[in-house]
Amino acid sequence: MSRRCELTGKGPMSGNNVSHANNKTKRRFLPNLVDVTLASETLGKSFKMRISASALRSVDHRGGLDAFLAKAKDVELSDRMLAVKKELAKAAA
């Protein structure tokens, strides 16, 4: 299972653990991914996806999955969510 958000593209970052003695060792910062099911009002379907907690807050802030996908950049979306976005655009037209 990929450690990448399907809506924002947020993935693992790298950095250092720094001890009190200032020793540095490599580490990974993983995104806070949550399994959720979001419903599309336009399509009348629900989609199960793995998104970051900050993306879930953004979806709520923008007013649902349809509004979020309308504003989202195509580069950040996963292939599956890009297909949903195109399906939404077709249904709206």
Backbone torsions as a table, in degrees:
resi	resn	phi	psi	omega
1	MET	NA	132.0	-176.1
2	SER	-72.1	143.7	176.9
3	ARG	-97.6	52.9	-177.8
4	ARG	-135.7	136.0	179.1
5	CYS	-70.0	133.6	-178.1
6	GLU	-74.6	-19.6	-177.7
7	LEU	-101.5	-39.7	-175.6
8	THR	-105.4	-13.6	-178.5
9	GLY	77.4	8.7	-179.0
10	LYS	-67.0	130.6	-177.8
11	GLY	-133.8	-171.7	-179.1
12	PRO	-65.3	144.1	174.2
13	MET	-118.6	159.3	178.9
14	SER	-114.0	156.2	-179.8
15	GLY	-167.8	-159.0	-177.7
16	ASN	-125.4	142.6	161.9
17	ASN	-83.8	130.0	179.6
18	VAL	-118.2	117.5	-177.5
19	SER	-81.9	174.6	178.1
20	HIS	-62.6	-31.1	178.4
21	ALA	-84.5	8.4	178.1
22	ASN	67.2	26.6	172.1
23	ASN	-79.3	138.4	-177.8
24	LYS	-115.9	127.8	174.8
25	THR	-128.5	143.6	-177.9
26	LYS	-66.9	146.6	175.3
27	ARG	-151.0	168.8	177.7
28	ARG	-116.9	137.7	173.4
29	PHE	-101.0	111.8	-177.7
30	LEU	-91.7	144.3	178.1
31	PRO	-71.2	153.9	179.9
32	ASN	-83.4	87.8	-176.5
33	LEU	-89.8	140.5	-177.3
34	VAL	-130.1	136.4	174.2
35	ASP	-83.9	118.5	-178.3
36	VAL	-134.4	161.6	171.5
37	THR	-119.9	117.6	-180.0
38	LEU	-113.0	141.1	-177.0
39	ALA	-102.6	141.2	173.8
40	SER	-99.6	123.6	-179.2
41	GLU	-73.7	-35.0	-178.5
42	THR	-68.6	-45.3	-177.1
43	LEU	-85.3	-21.0	-178.1
44	GLY	72.7	24.2	179.7
45	LYS	-122.2	163.7	172.0
46	SER	-118.9	148.6	-176.6
47	PHE	-125.4	130.1	177.2
48	LYS	-93.1	126.6	-176.5
49	MET	-148.1	168.8	-179.9
50	ARG	-116.6	106.4	-176.2
51	ILE	-126.4	163.6	178.4
52	SER	-76.7	157.8	-179.6
53	ALA	-64.1	-34.6	178.1
54	SER	-68.8	-33.8	176.3
55	ALA	-67.4	-36.5	178.0
56	LEU	-63.3	-40.1	176.3
57	ARG	-65.6	-37.8	178.9
58	SER	-66.5	-38.8	177.6
59	VAL	-62.5	-44.2	178.1
60	ASP	-64.0	-40.0	-177.5
61	HIS	-66.8	-38.5	-178.2
62	ARG	-81.2	-10.8	175.2
63	GLY	101.6	26.6	175.1
64	GLY	117.8	174.1	-176.0
65	LEU	-64.5	-40.2	-177.9
66	ASP	-62.0	-46.4	-179.5
67	ALA	-67.3	-37.1	179.6
68	PHE	-65.3	-46.4	-178.2
69	LEU	-66.9	-31.1	179.3
70	ALA	-63.6	-35.5	-178.4
71	LYS	-92.7	-15.0	-173.5
72	ALA	-70.1	147.4	176.4
73	LYS	-78.5	140.3	-177.9
74	ASP	-64.4	-29.8	-177.4
75	VAL	-66.5	-35.1	-175.9
76	GLU	-79.1	-27.2	-174.7
77	LEU	-75.3	150.3	173.3
78	SER	-73.2	167.9	-178.9
79	ASP	-60.3	-39.8	-179.3
80	ARG	-65.8	-43.5	-179.4
81	MET	-72.6	-27.8	175.4
82	LEU	-66.6	-38.3	176.2
83	ALA	-65.8	-38.5	177.8
84	VAL	-65.4	-40.2	179.4
85	LYS	-62.7	-41.9	178.6
86	LYS	-67.5	-36.3	177.0
87	GLU	-64.9	-39.4	177.4
88	LEU	-64.9	-41.8	180.0
89	ALA	-64.8	-37.1	179.2
90	LYS	-68.6	-38.8	-179.4
91	ALA	-70.5	-33.3	-179.2
92	ALA	-73.8	-28.6	-178.4
93	ALA	-79.1	NA	NA
